[in-house]
Structures are given as structure tokens and as C-alpha cells.
Amino acid sequence: MEKGFTPIVPLHWLGYGYTALVASGGIFGYVKTGRVPSLVVGLFFGSLAGLGSYQLSQDPKNVWLFLAATSGTFAGVMALRSYYYGKVMPVGLIAGASLLMVAKVGVRMLMAYDE
């Protein structure tokens, strides 16, 4: 990575957007179906994503909570749910967003350790 290079959108801001998507997905799932587990899981993973985004804003190399505990796990869980229920929306959308965040954070991690 070039010295002095700054991305158009810092990774932690993308993380905060992902946080909002996950948390609002849990709230939407609860409102639509009345299922408390949707609310709990959405808010739990949203909170983890928010904490991971905060850690990224403090130290761009501190990606482990965001990468492993949040994006990776949630991508797997939502992909399985999408496959099980045979629906792309809304669980497939969340799984896709989680996979994109795993890729983005993984690339950023590799670039940070090349410096």
C-alpha cells in the first residue's frame, strides 16, 4: 500500500453501515414475524459489529473481532438459513453483505501487514 494513501470511505465507516444493516434486520424480522430470536440475534451481532467497527477506527490492524466473530460467523449463519428456507431475501441479502465485509476486511488486513 502506498504511503499517504487514504481510501475513499474508511473501513470503519463501512463497518458502521454494516452494523446498522444487521441491527435493523433483526428489528425488522421481529416486527414482521414477532420472533424474539430474530431481534436478539440481530441486536447481538449488530452490537459485535459496532464494537468491531469502533476497534477498527482506533487501530486499523485490529480486525479480528469484526472479521471472525461478526462478519464471518454471521455470513455462515445467514447463508445456511437462506439455503434452508430457500429464500434470498432478506437472509440472503445479509449473508451477501457479510461476505462482502469479510472480503473487504480480509483485504485490508493483508494490506496493513504488508506495510
C-alpha positions in Angstrom: 0.0 0.0 0.0 1.3 3.4 -0.8 2.3 5.8 2.0 -0.2 8.5 2.4 -2.9 6.5 0.7 -6.4 7.1 2.2 -9.4 5.1 1.0 -12.4 7.0 -0.2 -14.5 5.5 2.6 -12.6 4.3 5.7 -13.3 0.7 6.6 -14.8 1.6 10.0 -17.5 3.7 8.3 -18.4 0.7 6.1 -18.5 -1.3 9.3 -20.9 1.2 11.0 -23.1 0.8 7.9 -23.0 -2.9 8.2 -23.8 -2.6 11.9 -26.9 -0.6 11.1 -27.9 -3.2 8.4 -27.6 -6.1 10.8 -29.3 -4.4 13.8 -32.1 -3.1 11.6 -32.5 -6.5 10.1 -33.1 -8.0 13.5 -35.6 -5.4 14.4 -37.4 -5.8 11.0 -37.5 -9.5 11.5 -39.1 -9.1 14.9 -41.7 -6.6 13.7 -42.6 -8.7 10.7 -42.7 -12.1 12.4 -42.9 -11.4 16.1 -40.0 -13.8 16.7 -37.8 -12.7 19.6 -34.8 -14.7 18.4 -34.6 -12.5 15.3 -34.5 -9.4 17.5 -31.9 -10.9 19.9 -29.6 -12.2 17.2 -29.8 -9.1 15.1 -29.0 -6.8 18.1 -26.3 -9.2 19.4 -24.4 -9.4 16.1 -25.1 -5.7 15.4 -23.5 -4.8 18.8 -20.5 -7.0 18.0 -20.2 -5.3 14.6 -20.4 -1.9 16.2 -17.7 -2.8 18.7 -15.5 -4.2 15.9 -16.1 -1.0 13.9 -15.1 1.1 16.9 -11.9 -1.0 17.3 -11.1 -0.5 13.6 -11.5 3.2 14.0 -8.9 3.1 16.8 -6.4 0.7 15.2 -6.9 -0.3 11.5 -5.0 -3.5 12.2 -7.3 -4.7 14.9 -9.7 -6.6 12.7 -10.2 -9.9 14.5 -13.5 -9.2 16.3 -15.0 -7.7 13.3 -13.7 -10.3 10.8 -14.0 -13.6 12.8 -16.7 -13.0 15.4 -19.1 -10.9 13.5 -18.9 -10.9 9.7 -17.6 -14.5 9.3 -19.9 -16.1 11.7 -22.9 -14.1 10.6 -22.2 -14.9 6.9 -22.2 -18.6 7.6 -25.4 -18.5 9.8 -27.3 -16.4 7.3 -26.1 -18.4 4.3 -27.3 -21.6 6.0 -30.7 -20.0 6.8 -31.0 -18.8 3.2 -30.3 -22.3 1.9 -32.6 -24.0 4.5 -35.6 -21.7 3.8 -34.8 -21.3 0.0 -35.2 -17.6 0.2 -32.8 -14.9 -0.9 -34.5 -12.0 0.8 -33.8 -10.9 3.5 -31.4 -13.5 4.9 -29.5 -13.9 1.6 -29.0 -10.1 1.5 -27.5 -10.1 5.0 -25.3 -13.2 4.1 -24.1 -11.4 1.0 -23.3 -8.2 2.9 -21.5 -10.2 5.5 -19.4 -12.0 2.8 -18.5 -8.6 1.3 -17.4 -7.3 4.7 -15.3 -10.5 5.2 -13.6 -9.9 1.9 -13.1 -6.1 2.5 -11.7 -6.6 6.0 -9.6 -9.5 4.8 -8.0 -7.5 2.0 -7.5 -4.6 4.4 -5.8 -6.9 6.9 -3.4 -8.2 4.2 -2.6 -4.7 3.0 -2.0 -3.5 6.6 0.5 -6.3 7.3 2.4 -5.6 4.0 3.3 -2.1 5.2 
